[in-house]
Amino acid sequence: MYFKTYKDYKKSQWSGGSTTELYISPDNGNYSTLDFKLRISLAKVKVPKTTFTPLKGVSRKLMVLQGEIILKHEHHHSQQLRKFDVDSFEGSWDTTSIGHSTNFNIMSLGALKNLLIGEKMRPQSNSHIDFDKKWNNLFIYVFSGNLEVEIKQKTIMIESGSLIEIFRTEQISFNTHSKRGCEIAIVKTA
């Protein structure tokens, strides 16, 4: 299991706002040279219109956690995104974002497959998460609230702003609980 909190994250500014790198693989990976297999980040878009940096060879998924945007991929498609909506696109596409938002991003290179979903858990709610055999790793990012995860008969509290990675070898399914409610992003990779 791999666990990170906001103190561990790498933060930087870009032309449209700020970005926070939550995870990069391999550990010595480098976003600026596109030397990575998987990168998970959080971006705050603070300007009304911005053009994304071209990232040749990178497959991307973006999910809105707060706000609302329209993504326009020239010669491909446009999509309006609200909370927990996901758009998949290639980093080489000419992409423009219109609107203010906080986004959860996955970038991958090579044959790595991934799935991204958002979930809002109500107060005193329980959930059960299974690993399908095709997935190797599972990441949970808590955007707001706190989440209790039961792994190997041990309960772990994941606070707002924290990311946990669970490896398939540790457990195939587990239970989650939120006393006061929470909003989470779930990423599965293979």
PEMOKA-V441808 format. One record per backbone hydrogen bond with DSSP energy under -0.5 kcal/mol. CO is the residue of the C=O (numbers start at 1). NH is the residue of the N-H. If there is no record, write none. Layout:
CO NH
CO NH
This chain:
2 165
4 163
5 8
5 9
6 9
9 11
10 21
12 19
14 17
16 46
16 47
17 14
18 44
19 12
20 22
20 42
21 10
23 40
25 37
25 38
26 29
30 35
31 34
34 36
35 30
37 109
38 25
39 107
40 22
40 23
41 105
42 20
43 45
43 103
44 18
44 46
45 101
48 99
50 97
55 58
57 110
58 91
59 108
60 89
61 106
62 87
63 104
64 84
66 102
69 81
70 72
70 98
71 73
71 79
72 74
72 96
73 76
73 77
77 73
79 71
81 69
82 85
85 64
87 62
89 60
90 93
91 55
93 95
94 74
95 52
96 72
97 50
98 70
100 68
101 45
102 65
102 66
103 43
103 105
104 63
105 41
106 61
107 39
108 59
109 112
113 190
115 188
117 186
119 121
119 184
120 122
121 182
122 125
125 178
127 176
129 174
130 132
132 135
136 168
137 189
138 166
139 187
140 164
141 143
141 185
142 161
144 183
147 149
147 158
148 177
149 151
149 156
150 175
151 154
154 151
156 149
156 158
157 159
158 147
159 162
162 142
163 4
164 140
165 2
166 138
167 170
167 171
172 131
174 129
175 150
176 127
177 148
178 124
178 125
181 146
182 121
183 143
183 144
184 119
185 141
186 117
187 139
188 115
189 136
189 137
